[in-house]
Structure formats: structure tokens, C-alpha cells
Amino acid sequence: MRPETDFPERFARLEQVCLELRGGEERRVRVTRARVTPKGVLAQFEGCDGLAGAEELRGAWVKVRPSMAAPLPEGSYYVHQIVGLRVVTTDGRDLGEVTEVIQTAANDVYVVGEAMIPAVREFVREISLEKGVMVVEMPAEDRGDA
């Protein structure tokens, strides 16, 4: 598997995952063995024996329950927690919802309608997962103050 996580070492501790197959079908499977290698994660799932069983899983997404996610430092969030948040400005304008998170070398960028908001404290003032809201400070030229 090619891990799309910052914590690939956790695969060795997982007991169960959900596989989303290419056709959209989801299947819960027990992990019987897993180890991290320089090229990715090698895993064996209960009931998946041999090349034919592995071929059936090619292209599947491996998902874990949110309760099994690795804890993040305070002020850090998983992409799935950010996508869908309602974005409002400090002066009360509703910008819509975060539809995508672009990960760059410098910082993440939140896509909200036609706006792209860098995920830095200068612009993102508050994130409340409980309320489902992100409060942002827009640059003066975007507020009409310039």
C-alpha cells in the first residue's frame, strides 16, 4: 500500500480497516499482519490469500475509523475535519464552505468558492469543529478597505 498519512507506522498496530473498493463497495477486514517498508506498507488481510485475492483489492482505499486516527498536536487538524467547515470573515461575511485542502510545501491552502486561504494564523483566526465554523481575516484588498 502507498500510505497517504503522516503516520504510516500505525498500520502495524491496526486490527481492522475498511476497504473502499474501486466500484465503491466497502468491506471491513481484519488486519492479520502489517509492516512499514521504504516503498510503502505491506499488509495481509484475513480472507485475502494469494495473488487473486490481492488483485481484487488493487486500487482500493484503506480507511480507519476516526477513533483510530493518530492524535494531532493542538491546533492541527485532519483534512477531513476541515473540508465542509463554513467559513466566515471576522467582519461577518459568509464565504461558503471549504471544498478542498491543497497541501503545499509551505502550508496548506483552503479552497472556499473562488477564494484560496493560506492555513496560517495571519488569515485563519479560529477553527471550531464543534460549531463547524472557521473564522478568517481577509487581506485589506479583499475586504474593500484598500
N, C-alpha and C positions, 0 to 999 in steps of 0.2 A: 504494500500500500504506500501511496505517497501521502504523508501526513500534511494536512492543511491546518496545523495547530502550532502554537509556540511551545507546546508541552508534549512532544511525541513519546517521552519516557512513560507517560501514564498508560499507554496501551498495554504495557507489561502487567499492569495491575487491574485492568478491566476484566470483569467476569461476564458481562453481557453487553451487546451493542445492537443497534437497529441498522439493518442494511436497507438502503433505498435502491432497488434495482433499476436498471435502465428504463424499464417500462412504467416506473412509478410505484410498483408494488413494494411494500415494506415488510421486512421479515426480521423478527427478533431472533438472535442466535447467541449461543453461549460460546465464549472465547476459551478454547482449551489450551492454547499456547500463543505467546506473542513475544517478540523481541525487536529492539530497535537496531538497525544496521546503518552503515553510512549511506546506503541507497534508499532507505525507507524503513517500513515496518513489515516484518514477516509475521503473519498471524495464521492460526489454524482455528477453524470454527467447527463446532460439533455438527456432525452430519454432512460435512463438506470434505469428502475424501477423494483424492485423486485429481487428475487433470480436468476431467469433465466437470466435476463439481466446482472447481476453481474457475473454469471458463465461464460458467453460468453467472459468476459474481463479477466478472470483468466489467469495469465502468461503474460499479455500484458506489454509492456514497456511504460511508460509515458514520453513524450518528450516535451520540451518547446523550443520556438524559441530562437536563440542566443540573440536577443534583449531583451528577458525577463530574461536572466540569471542575477544572483546577481553579482554586481560589485566586483572585487577582488582587493586586495592591489597591488600596483605597484610591478612588479617582480614576481607576482603569475599568474598562467595560469590554465585553464581548461584542462583536459586530451585530449579532442577533438581538442584543439588548438596545442598540442604538437605532437600527432600522425600524421605522414605524413611529418613532417619537415625534410628537407635534413640536414644531419649532416656532417660538415667538421671540420677538426682539424685546430689548429692555424697555422700549417705549410702547410696547403692547401690540405691535403688528404681528399678525399670524402669517408665517411664511409657508406653511404646509408641513408635510411630513418628510422625514429623512427617508429617501428611497434607495440610497446606495452609500456605501463607505468605500472610498478609494484609499488603498494603503500605499503610501509613498515612503521613500527613504527618510524624509524629514519628519513627517507627521501624517496622520490620517486626514482625509478631507471628506466632509459630509455633504452629500448632494441633496439639495432641497429645492424642488422645482427647477427654476433657472439659476439658483444661487449655489455656489460652492463655498462651504465654510471650513476653513482650516481648523482642525481639532487642537487648538491651543488656547490657553487661558485668556489671551488678549481678546478673543472673539467668543469663546464658549464660557459663559458666566456661571451657568448652573445646569446640572442634569439631574432630574428627578425621575427615577424609574417608577417609583410608586405613583406619581401623578401622570407619567407618560409624557413629560414635557422637557424640552431643552430650551434654555433662555440664552440668547446670543446678543452680542453687541456688534452692530454693523458699523463698518467704517463710515466716516462723515460723508464721503462722496455717494455712498449708497443710501444714506438717510435723507439726502437733500439739503444738508447743512453747509455744503461747500460753497 
